[in-house]
């Protein structure tokens, strides 16, 4: 790992911790890494930048 850190608000962090525990992850970091890799894999399937933008809009990341 690169030693980076990301700040999450307390309510979101509590939710992440809960689901990481329920899913059997060894840490919040492991859960977040897996979730991000899964989302990025979906975006990487796109054939063009325009298709990526459409996917991001569909997921609610951009408007």
C-alpha positions as CSV (number, residue, x, y, z in Angstrom):
1,X,0.0,0.0,0.0
2,X,1.1,3.5,-0.6
3,X,0.4,4.9,2.8
4,X,-2.3,7.3,1.5
5,X,-5.2,8.2,3.7
6,X,-8.8,9.3,2.9
7,X,-11.0,11.1,5.3
8,X,-14.6,9.9,5.7
9,X,-17.3,11.5,7.8
10,X,-18.1,9.6,11.0
11,X,-21.5,8.3,9.8
12,X,-20.1,6.9,6.6
13,X,-17.1,5.3,8.4
14,X,-19.5,3.6,10.9
15,X,-21.5,2.2,8.0
16,X,-18.3,1.0,6.3
17,X,-17.0,-0.6,9.5
18,X,-20.4,-2.4,10.0
19,X,-20.4,-3.9,6.5
20,X,-16.7,-4.8,6.5
21,X,-17.3,-6.8,9.7
22,X,-20.5,-8.4,8.4
23,X,-18.7,-9.4,5.2
24,X,-15.8,-10.9,7.0
25,X,-13.1,-8.4,5.8
26,X,-10.0,-8.2,8.1
27,X,-10.1,-4.4,8.0
28,X,-12.0,-1.3,6.8
29,X,-9.1,-0.7,4.3
30,X,-9.5,-4.2,2.8
31,X,-13.2,-3.6,2.3
32,X,-12.8,-0.2,0.8
33,X,-10.0,-1.4,-1.5
34,X,-12.2,-4.2,-2.7
35,X,-15.2,-1.9,-3.2
36,X,-13.1,0.6,-5.2
37,X,-11.5,-2.2,-7.3
38,X,-15.0,-3.5,-8.2
39,X,-16.3,-0.1,-9.2
40,X,-13.2,0.7,-11.2
41,X,-13.4,-2.6,-13.0
42,X,-16.9,-1.7,-14.2
43,X,-15.6,1.6,-15.5
44,X,-12.6,0.1,-17.2
45,X,-14.9,-2.1,-19.3
46,X,-15.9,1.0,-21.3
47,X,-14.5,1.4,-24.8
48,X,-14.3,5.2,-24.8
49,X,-14.1,8.3,-22.5
50,X,-17.7,9.1,-23.5
51,X,-18.9,5.7,-22.4
52,X,-17.1,6.1,-19.1
53,X,-18.9,9.5,-18.6
54,X,-22.2,7.8,-19.3
55,X,-21.4,5.1,-16.8
56,X,-20.4,7.6,-14.1
57,X,-23.7,9.5,-14.7
58,X,-25.6,6.3,-14.5
59,X,-24.0,5.5,-11.2
60,X,-24.7,9.0,-9.9
61,X,-21.1,10.1,-9.6
62,X,-21.5,13.0,-12.0
63,X,-24.4,15.0,-13.3
